[in-house]
């Protein structure tokens, strides 16, 4: 990401009980969340939806932003759909 870390600076607010950073969707990624009000949507409150949406429709920058979620949370969500996102599973390795 060549924006000097703008994504991470612009959306971090607080921690949630699951260790996920409460954050807002950066403006340049809001198109991925066309069916919600992305300006007020809290991705940490809906990790399954957020992770699947970014992996399905996002680009490299979107996936980089997704790393605000702990890796074990991303792995947990990926286990919900065993056939989805084989390229992501290859990166994360065994256990997904």
URQUIFEN-V807558 format. One record per residue. N is the residue number from 1. RES is the residue in one small letter. SS is DSSP state (A for helix, B for strand, O for the rest). PSI is psi as a letter, one per 30 degrees, with the letter a starting at -180 (999 if undefined). D_LAST is the distance of its C-alpha to the last C-alpha in Angstrom with 1 decimal. Layout:
BEGIN
n:N res:RES ss:SS psi:PSI d_last:D_LAST
n:N res:RES ss:SS psi:PSI d_last:D_LAST
END
This chain:
BEGIN
n:1 res:x ss:O psi:k d_last:25.6
n:2 res:x ss:O psi:g d_last:29.3
n:3 res:x ss:O psi:g d_last:30.5
n:4 res:x ss:O psi:g d_last:30.9
n:5 res:x ss:O psi:g d_last:28.1
n:6 res:x ss:A psi:e d_last:29.7
n:7 res:x ss:A psi:e d_last:26.5
n:8 res:x ss:A psi:e d_last:25.7
n:9 res:x ss:A psi:e d_last:29.4
n:10 res:x ss:A psi:f d_last:30.1
n:11 res:x ss:A psi:f d_last:27.5
n:12 res:x ss:B psi:k d_last:26.9
n:13 res:x ss:B psi:d d_last:28.7
n:14 res:x ss:B psi:l d_last:27.6
n:15 res:x ss:B psi:l d_last:24.7
n:16 res:x ss:O psi:l d_last:23.5
n:17 res:x ss:O psi:f d_last:22.8
n:18 res:x ss:O psi:g d_last:19.0
n:19 res:x ss:O psi:g d_last:19.5
n:20 res:x ss:O psi:k d_last:18.9
n:21 res:x ss:B psi:k d_last:21.8
n:22 res:x ss:B psi:k d_last:24.0
n:23 res:x ss:B psi:l d_last:24.9
n:24 res:x ss:B psi:l d_last:26.5
n:25 res:x ss:O psi:k d_last:25.5
n:26 res:x ss:O psi:k d_last:27.3
n:27 res:x ss:A psi:e d_last:30.1
n:28 res:x ss:A psi:f d_last:28.8
n:29 res:x ss:A psi:f d_last:25.5
n:30 res:x ss:A psi:f d_last:27.2
n:31 res:x ss:A psi:f d_last:27.6
n:32 res:x ss:A psi:f d_last:23.9
n:33 res:x ss:A psi:h d_last:24.9
n:34 res:x ss:O psi:f d_last:28.0
n:35 res:x ss:O psi:g d_last:28.0
n:36 res:x ss:O psi:l d_last:28.2
n:37 res:x ss:O psi:j d_last:30.6
n:38 res:x ss:O psi:f d_last:28.5
n:39 res:x ss:O psi:f d_last:31.2
n:40 res:x ss:O psi:f d_last:30.7
n:41 res:x ss:O psi:k d_last:27.1
n:42 res:x ss:B psi:j d_last:25.0
n:43 res:x ss:A psi:e d_last:21.4
n:44 res:x ss:A psi:f d_last:20.5
n:45 res:x ss:A psi:f d_last:22.1
n:46 res:x ss:A psi:i d_last:19.8
n:47 res:x ss:A psi:e d_last:16.3
n:48 res:x ss:A psi:e d_last:14.7
n:49 res:x ss:A psi:e d_last:17.5
n:50 res:x ss:A psi:e d_last:17.6
n:51 res:x ss:A psi:e d_last:14.1
n:52 res:x ss:A psi:e d_last:14.2
n:53 res:x ss:A psi:e d_last:17.7
n:54 res:x ss:A psi:e d_last:17.2
n:55 res:x ss:A psi:e d_last:14.4
n:56 res:x ss:A psi:e d_last:16.6
n:57 res:x ss:A psi:f d_last:19.9
n:58 res:x ss:O psi:l d_last:19.8
n:59 res:x ss:O psi:a d_last:20.8
n:60 res:x ss:A psi:e d_last:19.9
n:61 res:x ss:A psi:e d_last:21.9
n:62 res:x ss:A psi:e d_last:20.2
n:63 res:x ss:A psi:e d_last:16.7
n:64 res:x ss:A psi:e d_last:18.5
n:65 res:x ss:A psi:e d_last:19.9
n:66 res:x ss:A psi:f d_last:16.6
n:67 res:x ss:O psi:g d_last:15.8
n:68 res:x ss:O psi:f d_last:18.3
n:69 res:x ss:O psi:k d_last:15.4
n:70 res:x ss:O psi:k d_last:13.9
n:71 res:x ss:A psi:e d_last:10.5
n:72 res:x ss:A psi:f d_last:9.4
n:73 res:x ss:A psi:e d_last:10.8
n:74 res:x ss:A psi:e d_last:9.1
n:75 res:x ss:A psi:e d_last:5.5
n:76 res:x ss:A psi:e d_last:7.6
n:77 res:x ss:A psi:e d_last:9.1
n:78 res:x ss:A psi:e d_last:6.5
n:79 res:x ss:A psi:f d_last:5.8
n:80 res:x ss:A psi:f d_last:9.6
n:81 res:x ss:O psi:i d_last:9.9
n:82 res:x ss:O psi:e d_last:8.1
n:83 res:x ss:O psi:f d_last:10.6
n:84 res:x ss:O psi:k d_last:10.7
n:85 res:x ss:O psi:h d_last:10.5
n:86 res:x ss:A psi:e d_last:9.8
n:87 res:x ss:A psi:e d_last:11.5
n:88 res:x ss:A psi:e d_last:9.3
n:89 res:x ss:A psi:e d_last:6.2
n:90 res:x ss:A psi:e d_last:9.0
n:91 res:x ss:A psi:e d_last:10.0
n:92 res:x ss:A psi:f d_last:7.2
n:93 res:x ss:O psi:a d_last:6.8
n:94 res:x ss:O psi:l d_last:5.6
n:95 res:x ss:O psi:g d_last:3.8
n:96 res:x ss:O psi:999 d_last:0.0
END
